[in-house]
């Protein structure tokens, strides 16, 4: 099966975190030697990342920090809402919240209050060093499976619609 997601968007104001995640993607790419390689795109601020989202037409995985040091107080949740509202596949895209100061309980509260606009999953930076690679690979595999299911269901729906139209034409 072809990988649907080929780009990882990372938004974090800390260069060391962006570099660390870049290294994780490099390791994943080494493991995917005979498959398509993941592209890594990183930003340190809200405006540049949302501009990139608006110009991107392909599906992607985003990894967002919560506290970005934004002068207007915008957080990774703002970027999540930008993705959900402004990208063609926004409501389907996996969004990983990756934070050092934000806690899992706060993430659950945000999921409840933001509903479909919120990130998909949460990983604390302190726990992430060993788990990040596996989490990213699982998210990509899960999205590929959901995408394939959606395509199958769309095809089945289209065939059912054609069949109904053909039956109607027979009776006219």
Secondary structure, DSSP 8 states (H G I E B T S, - for coil): ---S--EEEEE-S-HHHHHHHHHHHHHHHHHTTTS---EEEEESSHHHHHHHHHH--S--EEEE-S----TT---HHHHHHHHHHHSTTTTTS-EEEEESSS-HHHHHHHHHHHGGGS-SEEEEHHHHHHHHHHHHHHHHHHHHHHHHHHHHHHHHHHHHHHHHHHHHHHH-
